[in-house]
């Protein structure tokens, strides 16, 4: 059963005279009265700003605010978020960023809408814009330009791939220095001649509001294509699993603190998937299988400590102000009844992120190695022993983190006993589900374990704790994923190496 874009949507709290008429602007400066076709909202001159309290100033709507929201990552979660934003009363303009030309072709051949199946109803929403990000080859941390051979074509038995990547990078830099000026060197990668017909889909306009829903390992690759469009005024919200991706972005993409964008993170508990049979038929279809929430939090810039008190961020005597784009993006997400998004302080969001990482660091790798559903971890004492080894190690690391020093109740909140309760509760709640990591391992894809158990290992090194159990589990999962990937490509034949392995 399929509903059209105007049906089955959520109605605003205050009814309007007619859904095709424009409502009067609210006295609180809300967005309901603005023209949905505009990329910017002009709220007009505010009167009496000097009489407003610090809290009122924090929530006052700024003037001439860019409304357009870009979304990179059109997987099941990306489709759910985009669909929910366009379901709002007076929705913001939404642009989907595609990284493959076949997605552009599929979009043009389709009805140009995203369909979400929820509770037996398939609801379609339209009105999206699409763009194509410049193509890029990144191997061993090096961006290869058009005409540069692959790293693996240059590598030999005595010349390893990472050494070949370093050599190719040096050659590209020399060629760039001799044939182009510094200004040209800063230009984004161009599309090759065979892709010139897609030039209308390529934009270099600045991005003000960006939501990232890609798999965590592909974040750097996705953002590097958009680097020239991201400014200090841009707000990026990461709706992903794992932790540590922002530090990686700063190190590889935005090393200068003064020009970095504003960051926000979200913990999403919604369940969404794309049935394999439907994926080929309609790549813009997803099933909202489990309703959940999104915990959102803005991260202060580098010159503001993470554990700064809330009243010091925007209160009397404080000189810190959240970016207008950041506040607009969070307000827009929290307007959606489907997403059920709630804002938290940075330090509370950090603790919730750590709790989710702990849960994922046990359930995801163990189910991936066992090739079993989440419920298989229950009522199995040998697995419980393994679980407790992981949790004891992780608990010690988290309770030693410097950013949590002085935060009340950390010792109890991240004790091994409470963490075990969280893991067992989640395994029981999702006992019939297959973890996303297991799905990646089965398909031979790169997993997110380096941002889950790998994050724990890295933080352990920083506080002087060797996370040997987490490291062993991480390496085993990576090895299994690589093995399955090679088998899928035919590089390892079934049964190879088993001859002569009978009983002695």
VEXDREN-2710 file (C-alpha; in Angstrom, 1 decimal):
% VEXDREN-2710
k/r/px/py/pz
1/UNK/0.0/0.0/0.0
2/UNK/1.6/3.2/-1.1
3/UNK/0.8/6.8/0.0
4/UNK/1.7/9.8/-2.0
5/UNK/4.0/12.6/-0.8
6/UNK/1.2/14.6/0.7
7/UNK/-0.5/11.8/2.5
8/UNK/0.3/10.1/5.8
9/UNK/2.6/12.9/6.9
10/UNK/2.7/14.4/10.3
11/UNK/0.6/17.5/10.9
12/UNK/1.9/20.5/12.8
13/UNK/0.6/21.2/16.3
14/UNK/-1.2/24.3/15.2
15/UNK/-3.5/23.7/12.2
16/UNK/-3.2/26.1/9.2
17/UNK/-6.2/27.4/7.2
18/UNK/-5.1/25.4/4.2
19/UNK/-2.2/23.2/3.5
20/UNK/-1.4/25.1/0.3
21/UNK/-1.5/28.5/2.1
22/UNK/1.4/30.0/3.9
23/UNK/0.9/30.4/7.6
24/UNK/1.7/33.6/9.5
25/UNK/5.2/33.6/11.1
26/UNK/5.1/32.5/14.7
27/UNK/6.0/35.1/17.4
28/UNK/8.8/32.9/18.6
29/UNK/10.7/33.3/15.3
30/UNK/10.0/29.8/14.0
31/UNK/10.3/28.5/10.5
32/UNK/6.7/27.6/9.9
33/UNK/5.9/30.9/8.2
34/UNK/8.7/30.9/5.7
35/UNK/8.6/30.1/2.1
36/UNK/9.7/26.5/1.7
37/UNK/11.2/27.2/-1.8
38/UNK/13.8/29.6/-0.3
39/UNK/17.3/28.4/0.5
40/UNK/17.6/31.2/3.1
41/UNK/15.3/32.5/5.7
42/UNK/15.1/36.2/6.4
43/UNK/13.7/36.6/9.9
44/UNK/13.8/40.4/9.7
45/UNK/15.4/42.7/12.2
46/UNK/14.8/41.6/15.8
47/UNK/13.8/44.4/18.1
48/UNK/15.0/44.7/21.7
49/UNK/17.8/42.2/21.5
50/UNK/19.5/44.1/24.3
51/UNK/16.6/43.3/26.6
52/UNK/16.8/39.5/26.0
53/UNK/18.2/37.1/28.5
54/UNK/21.2/34.9/27.6
55/UNK/18.8/32.0/27.1
56/UNK/16.5/34.0/24.8
57/UNK/19.5/35.1/22.8
58/UNK/20.7/31.5/22.4
59/UNK/17.4/30.5/20.9
60/UNK/16.6/33.6/19.0
61/UNK/16.3/33.0/15.2
62/UNK/19.2/34.7/13.3
63/UNK/18.7/36.7/10.2
64/UNK/19.2/35.4/6.6
65/UNK/19.9/31.8/7.6
66/UNK/20.8/29.2/5.0
67/UNK/18.2/26.5/5.2
68/UNK/19.5/23.9/2.7
69/UNK/20.6/20.6/4.2
70/UNK/23.0/18.3/2.3
71/UNK/23.1/14.6/3.1
72/UNK/26.1/12.4/2.2
73/UNK/25.5/8.7/2.5
74/UNK/22.3/7.4/0.9
75/UNK/22.1/4.1/2.7
76/UNK/19.1/3.0/4.8
77/UNK/19.7/5.6/7.6
78/UNK/20.5/8.4/5.0
79/UNK/17.2/7.7/3.3
80/UNK/15.3/7.6/6.6
81/UNK/16.7/11.0/7.6
82/UNK/16.1/12.6/4.2
83/UNK/12.6/11.3/4.1
84/UNK/11.8/12.5/7.6
85/UNK/13.1/16.0/6.9
86/UNK/10.9/16.3/3.8
87/UNK/7.9/15.1/5.9
88/UNK/8.1/18.2/8.1
89/UNK/5.6/21.0/7.8
90/UNK/7.3/23.5/5.5
91/UNK/10.3/21.2/5.0
92/UNK/13.9/22.5/4.4
93/UNK/15.5/22.1/1.0
94/UNK/17.4/18.8/1.0
95/UNK/20.2/17.8/-1.4
96/UNK/21.3/14.2/-1.7
97/UNK/25.0/13.8/-2.5
98/UNK/25.7/10.8/-4.8
99/UNK/29.3/9.5/-5.2
100/UNK/28.5/7.2/-8.2
101/UNK/27.2/8.1/-11.6
102/UNK/24.9/5.0/-11.7
103/UNK/23.0/6.5/-8.8
104/UNK/22.4/9.7/-10.8
105/UNK/21.2/7.5/-13.7
106/UNK/18.9/5.5/-11.4
107/UNK/17.5/8.8/-9.9
108/UNK/16.7/10.2/-13.4
109/UNK/15.0/7.0/-14.4
110/UNK/13.0/6.8/-11.2
111/UNK/10.1/8.9/-9.9
112/UNK/12.7/11.1/-8.1
113/UNK/11.4/10.2/-4.6
114/UNK/12.4/8.3/-1.5
115/UNK/10.0/5.6/-0.3
116/UNK/10.0/4.4/3.4
117/UNK/8.0/1.4/4.3
118/UNK/6.8/1.7/7.9
119/UNK/4.0/-0.3/9.8
120/UNK/2.6/-1.7/6.6
121/UNK/2.5/1.6/4.6
122/UNK/4.9/2.7/1.9
123/UNK/5.1/6.5/2.0
124/UNK/6.9/8.3/-0.8
125/UNK/8.4/11.8/-0.5
126/UNK/9.7/14.0/-3.3
127/UNK/11.2/17.4/-3.7
128/UNK/14.9/16.4/-3.3
129/UNK/17.8/17.8/-5.2
130/UNK/20.7/15.7/-6.2
131/UNK/24.4/16.4/-6.8
132/UNK/27.4/14.3/-7.9
133/UNK/30.6/14.6/-5.9
134/UNK/33.8/14.5/-7.9
135/UNK/35.2/11.0/-8.3
136/UNK/38.3/10.1/-6.3
137/UNK/40.6/7.2/-5.9
138/UNK/42.2/6.9/-2.4
139/UNK/44.6/4.1/-1.8
140/UNK/46.9/3.7/1.2
141/UNK/46.0/7.3/2.2
142/UNK/47.0/8.8/-1.1
143/UNK/44.5/10.5/-3.5
144/UNK/45.3/9.3/-7.0
145/UNK/44.6/11.7/-9.8
146/UNK/43.3/10.8/-13.3
147/UNK/46.1/9.2/-15.3
148/UNK/47.9/7.9/-12.2
149/UNK/48.2/4.1/-12.1
150/UNK/46.8/2.1/-9.2
151/UNK/49.1/1.4/-6.3
152/UNK/48.7/-2.3/-6.7
153/UNK/49.8/-2.1/-10.4
154/UNK/53.0/-0.5/-9.3
155/UNK/53.7/-2.7/-6.3
156/UNK/55.8/-5.8/-6.7
157/UNK/56.9/-8.6/-4.4
158/UNK/59.9/-6.4/-3.3
159/UNK/58.1/-3.1/-3.5
160/UNK/55.1/-3.0/-1.1
161/UNK/51.8/-1.2/-1.8
162/UNK/52.4/1.5/0.9
163/UNK/55.8/2.2/-0.6
164/UNK/54.3/2.5/-4.1
165/UNK/51.6/4.8/-2.7
166/UNK/54.3/7.1/-1.2
167/UNK/56.2/7.1/-4.5
168/UNK/53.1/8.0/-6.6
169/UNK/52.3/10.7/-4.1
170/UNK/55.7/12.3/-4.5
171/UNK/55.5/12.1/-8.3
172/UNK/52.1/13.8/-8.3
173/UNK/53.3/16.6/-6.1
174/UNK/56.3/17.2/-8.4
175/UNK/54.1/17.2/-11.5
176/UNK/51.6/19.5/-9.8
177/UNK/54.3/22.0/-8.8
178/UNK/55.8/22.1/-12.3
179/UNK/52.6/22.3/-14.3
180/UNK/50.2/24.3/-12.2
181/UNK/50.1/27.3/-9.9
182/UNK/49.3/27.2/-6.3
183/UNK/45.7/28.4/-6.9
184/UNK/45.1/25.6/-9.4
185/UNK/46.5/23.1/-7.0
186/UNK/43.7/23.9/-4.6
187/UNK/41.0/23.1/-7.1
188/UNK/38.8/20.0/-6.4
189/UNK/39.3/16.9/-8.6
190/UNK/37.7/17.3/-11.9
191/UNK/35.5/14.7/-13.7
192/UNK/37.1/12.8/-16.5
193/UNK/36.0/13.3/-20.1
194/UNK/33.7/10.3/-20.1
195/UNK/31.8/11.8/-17.2
196/UNK/31.4/15.3/-18.7
197/UNK/27.7/14.7/-19.3
198/UNK/27.2/14.8/-15.5
199/UNK/28.7/18.2/-15.1
200/UNK/25.3/19.8/-14.4
201/UNK/25.1/17.7/-11.3
202/UNK/28.4/19.0/-10.0
203/UNK/28.3/22.1/-7.7
204/UNK/31.0/24.1/-6.0
205/UNK/28.5/26.2/-3.9
206/UNK/29.4/26.3/-0.1
207/UNK/27.7/23.7/2.1
208/UNK/26.3/25.2/5.3
209/UNK/24.5/22.2/6.8
210/UNK/25.8/18.7/6.2
211/UNK/24.6/15.4/7.6
212/UNK/27.0/12.4/7.3
213/UNK/25.4/8.9/7.3
214/UNK/28.1/6.9/5.5
215/UNK/29.8/3.9/7.0
216/UNK/32.5/5.2/9.3
217/UNK/35.5/3.9/7.4
218/UNK/34.4/5.9/4.3
219/UNK/33.9/9.2/6.1
220/UNK/37.3/10.6/5.1
221/UNK/36.9/9.7/1.5
222/UNK/33.4/11.2/1.3
223/UNK/34.4/14.5/3.0
224/UNK/37.6/14.9/1.1
225/UNK/35.5/15.3/-2.1
226/UNK/33.6/18.1/-0.3
227/UNK/36.5/19.8/1.4
228/UNK/36.6/22.8/-0.9
229/UNK/32.9/23.5/-0.1
230/UNK/33.2/23.3/3.6
231/UNK/34.0/26.5/5.6
232/UNK/34.3/27.6/9.2
233/UNK/30.6/28.3/9.1
234/UNK/29.6/24.8/8.0
235/UNK/28.0/22.5/10.6
236/UNK/28.6/18.7/10.1
237/UNK/26.5/16.2/12.0
238/UNK/27.9/12.6/12.1
239/UNK/25.2/9.9/12.5
240/UNK/27.4/6.9/12.5
241/UNK/28.6/4.0/14.6
242/UNK/31.9/4.1/16.5
243/UNK/34.1/7.0/17.8
244/UNK/37.3/8.8/16.8
245/UNK/36.2/9.9/13.3
246/UNK/36.3/13.6/14.2
247/UNK/39.9/13.4/15.3
248/UNK/40.7/11.7/12.0
249/UNK/38.9/14.4/10.1
250/UNK/40.9/17.1/11.9
251/UNK/44.2/15.3/11.3
252/UNK/43.7/14.5/7.6
253/UNK/41.3/17.1/6.3
254/UNK/41.1/20.2/8.6
255/UNK/44.4/20.5/10.4
256/UNK/44.0/24.2/11.0
257/UNK/41.7/24.9/14.0
258/UNK/40.7/28.3/12.9
259/UNK/39.2/27.1/9.6
260/UNK/37.6/23.9/10.9
261/UNK/33.8/23.4/10.5
262/UNK/31.5/23.1/13.5
263/UNK/30.9/19.5/14.6
264/UNK/27.9/17.7/16.1
265/UNK/27.4/14.0/16.7
266/UNK/24.4/11.8/17.0
267/UNK/23.6/8.4/18.5
268/UNK/20.9/6.8/16.4
269/UNK/18.9/3.8/17.6
270/UNK/16.5/3.5/14.7
271/UNK/16.6/0.3/12.7
272/UNK/16.4/0.6/8.9
273/UNK/17.3/-1.8/6.1
274/UNK/17.0/-2.3/2.4
275/UNK/15.7/-5.7/1.4
276/UNK/18.0/-7.3/-1.2
277/UNK/15.2/-8.1/-3.6
278/UNK/14.0/-4.5/-3.5
279/UNK/17.5/-2.9/-3.7
280/UNK/17.9/-3.6/-7.4
281/UNK/14.4/-2.6/-8.3
282/UNK/14.3/0.7/-6.4
283/UNK/17.6/1.9/-4.9
284/UNK/15.7/4.7/-3.1
285/UNK/13.6/2.4/-1.0
286/UNK/14.1/1.5/2.7
287/UNK/12.2/-0.3/5.5
288/UNK/11.9/1.5/8.9
289/UNK/12.1/-1.8/10.8
290/UNK/12.6/-0.4/14.3
291/UNK/11.6/2.9/15.8
292/UNK/14.2/4.5/18.1
293/UNK/15.7/7.9/19.0
294/UNK/18.6/10.2/18.1
295/UNK/20.7/11.7/20.8
296/UNK/22.3/14.9/19.4
297/UNK/25.0/17.1/20.8
298/UNK/27.0/20.0/19.5
299/UNK/30.7/19.9/20.1
300/UNK/32.5/23.1/21.3
301/UNK/35.3/24.3/19.1
302/UNK/38.9/23.5/20.1
303/UNK/39.3/26.6/22.2
304/UNK/36.5/25.5/24.6
305/UNK/37.1/22.5/26.9
306/UNK/34.7/19.6/26.5
307/UNK/33.7/19.6/30.2
308/UNK/32.8/23.3/30.3
309/UNK/29.7/23.9/32.3
310/UNK/26.5/24.6/30.3
311/UNK/26.0/28.0/31.9
312/UNK/29.5/29.0/30.9
313/UNK/28.9/28.3/27.2
314/UNK/26.2/30.9/26.7
315/UNK/25.4/32.3/30.1
316/UNK/26.2/35.6/31.7
317/UNK/29.9/36.3/31.5
318/UNK/30.5/33.6/28.9
319/UNK/31.8/34.6/25.5
320/UNK/31.1/31.3/23.7
321/UNK/28.2/31.2/21.2
322/UNK/27.0/28.2/19.2
323/UNK/27.1/28.7/15.5
324/UNK/23.7/29.8/14.0
325/UNK/23.9/27.0/11.5
326/UNK/24.5/24.5/14.2
327/UNK/21.5/25.6/16.2
328/UNK/19.3/25.7/13.1
329/UNK/20.3/22.1/12.1
330/UNK/19.7/20.7/15.5
331/UNK/16.3/22.5/15.8
332/UNK/15.3/21.1/12.4
333/UNK/16.2/17.5/13.3
334/UNK/14.3/17.8/16.7
335/UNK/11.2/19.0/14.8
336/UNK/10.8/15.6/13.2
337/UNK/8.4/13.3/15.2
338/UNK/9.7/10.3/13.2
339/UNK/13.4/10.8/14.2
340/UNK/12.5/11.6/17.8
341/UNK/15.8/13.6/18.2
342/UNK/16.8/15.0/21.6
343/UNK/19.7/17.4/22.4
344/UNK/22.2/16.7/25.1
345/UNK/25.2/18.5/26.5
346/UNK/28.6/17.5/25.1
347/UNK/29.8/15.6/28.2
348/UNK/26.5/13.7/28.5
349/UNK/26.6/12.8/24.8
350/UNK/30.2/11.6/25.2
351/UNK/29.1/9.2/28.0
352/UNK/26.2/7.9/25.9
353/UNK/28.6/7.4/22.9
354/UNK/30.9/5.4/25.2
355/UNK/28.1/3.2/26.3
356/UNK/27.1/2.4/22.8
357/UNK/30.7/1.7/21.8
358/UNK/31.0/-0.7/24.7
359/UNK/27.8/-2.6/23.6
360/UNK/29.0/-2.7/20.0
361/UNK/32.5/-3.8/21.0
362/UNK/31.1/-7.0/22.4
363/UNK/28.0/-7.9/20.4
364/UNK/29.3/-6.9/16.9
365/UNK/32.7/-8.7/16.8
366/UNK/31.5/-11.8/18.7
367/UNK/28.5/-12.4/16.5
368/UNK/30.7/-11.7/13.4
369/UNK/33.2/-14.4/14.5
370/UNK/30.4/-16.9/15.4
371/UNK/28.4/-16.0/12.3
372/UNK/25.3/-16.0/14.5
373/UNK/22.4/-13.7/15.6
374/UNK/22.7/-11.5/18.6
375/UNK/20.8/-13.8/20.8
376/UNK/23.4/-16.5/20.5
377/UNK/25.5/-14.7/23.1
378/UNK/22.9/-15.4/25.8
379/UNK/23.0/-18.3/28.2
380/UNK/26.4/-19.5/27.1
381/UNK/28.9/-19.4/29.9
382/UNK/32.1/-19.7/27.8
383/UNK/31.0/-16.7/25.8
384/UNK/30.1/-14.9/29.0
385/UNK/33.7/-15.3/30.1
386/UNK/34.9/-13.8/26.9
387/UNK/32.4/-11.0/27.3
388/UNK/33.6/-10.2/30.8
389/UNK/37.3/-10.1/29.8
390/UNK/36.4/-7.5/27.2
391/UNK/34.3/-5.5/29.6
392/UNK/36.8/-5.5/32.4
393/UNK/39.5/-4.1/30.1
394/UNK/37.2/-1.5/28.5
395/UNK/35.9/-0.4/31.9
396/UNK/39.3/0.3/33.2
397/UNK/40.2/2.4/30.1
398/UNK/37.0/4.4/30.1
399/UNK/37.2/5.2/33.8
400/UNK/40.8/6.5/33.2
401/UNK/39.9/9.0/30.4
402/UNK/40.9/12.5/31.3
403/UNK/37.8/14.1/29.9
404/UNK/35.7/12.2/32.4
405/UNK/37.7/13.3/35.4
406/UNK/35.4/15.1/37.9
407/UNK/32.2/13.9/36.2
408/UNK/29.9/12.4/38.9
409/UNK/29.0/8.7/39.0
410/UNK/31.5/7.7/36.3
411/UNK/32.9/4.8/38.4
412/UNK/29.5/3.2/38.7
413/UNK/28.2/4.1/35.2
414/UNK/31.1/2.4/33.5
415/UNK/31.8/-0.4/36.0
416/UNK/32.1/-3.9/34.5
417/UNK/29.0/-5.1/36.2
418/UNK/26.8/-2.3/34.8
419/UNK/28.4/-2.6/31.3
420/UNK/27.6/-6.3/31.3
421/UNK/24.0/-5.4/32.1
422/UNK/23.8/-3.1/29.1
423/UNK/25.3/-5.7/26.8
424/UNK/23.1/-8.5/27.9
425/UNK/20.0/-6.3/27.8
426/UNK/20.8/-5.2/24.2
427/UNK/21.5/-8.8/23.1
428/UNK/18.2/-9.9/24.5
429/UNK/16.3/-7.0/23.0
430/UNK/17.8/-7.7/19.5
431/UNK/18.2/-11.4/19.9
432/UNK/16.7/-12.1/16.4
433/UNK/18.8/-9.5/14.6
434/UNK/22.0/-9.8/12.7
435/UNK/24.6/-7.1/13.6
436/UNK/25.7/-4.7/10.9
437/UNK/29.3/-6.0/11.4
438/UNK/28.2/-9.6/10.7
439/UNK/26.4/-8.4/7.5
440/UNK/29.7/-6.6/6.4
441/UNK/31.8/-9.7/7.2
442/UNK/29.5/-12.0/5.2
443/UNK/29.7/-9.7/2.2
444/UNK/33.5/-9.3/2.5
445/UNK/33.2/-5.6/3.1
446/UNK/35.3/-3.4/5.3
447/UNK/33.9/-3.3/8.9
448/UNK/33.7/-0.5/11.4
449/UNK/35.6/-2.4/14.0
450/UNK/38.6/0.0/13.9
451/UNK/36.3/2.7/15.1
452/UNK/34.8/0.5/17.9
453/UNK/37.3/-1.9/19.4
454/UNK/40.1/0.0/17.7
455/UNK/39.0/3.2/19.4
456/UNK/39.2/1.4/22.8
457/UNK/42.7/0.2/22.0
458/UNK/43.8/3.7/21.0
459/UNK/42.4/5.3/24.1
460/UNK/44.0/2.6/26.2
461/UNK/47.4/3.4/24.8
462/UNK/46.8/7.1/25.7
463/UNK/46.0/6.3/29.4
464/UNK/48.7/3.5/29.7
465/UNK/46.5/0.4/29.5
466/UNK/47.3/-2.3/27.0
467/UNK/43.9/-3.5/25.6
468/UNK/45.2/-6.9/24.5
469/UNK/41.7/-8.5/24.4
470/UNK/40.1/-5.8/22.3
471/UNK/43.2/-5.8/20.0
472/UNK/43.0/-9.6/19.5
473/UNK/39.3/-9.5/18.8
474/UNK/39.7/-6.6/16.3
475/UNK/42.5/-8.3/14.4
476/UNK/40.5/-11.5/14.2
477/UNK/37.5/-9.8/12.8
478/UNK/39.6/-7.9/10.2
479/UNK/41.2/-11.2/9.2
480/UNK/37.9/-12.9/8.8
481/UNK/36.5/-10.1/6.7
482/UNK/39.6/-10.1/4.5
483/UNK/39.4/-13.9/4.1
484/UNK/35.8/-13.8/3.1
485/UNK/36.5/-11.0/0.6
486/UNK/39.3/-13.0/-1.0
487/UNK/37.0/-16.0/-1.3
488/UNK/34.3/-13.9/-2.9
489/UNK/36.8/-12.7/-5.5
490/UNK/38.0/-16.2/-6.2
491/UNK/41.5/-15.6/-4.8
492/UNK/41.1/-18.5/-2.4
493/UNK/39.5/-21.7/-3.6
494/UNK/37.2/-23.6/-1.3
495/UNK/39.1/-26.3/0.5
496/UNK/42.5/-24.9/-0.5
497/UNK/45.3/-26.0/1.9
498/UNK/43.3/-28.7/3.5
499/UNK/44.9/-31.7/1.8
500/UNK/47.0/-33.8/4.1
501/UNK/45.3/-32.2/7.2
502/UNK/43.7/-35.4/8.4
503/UNK/44.1/-37.0/11.8
504/UNK/47.6/-38.1/12.7
END
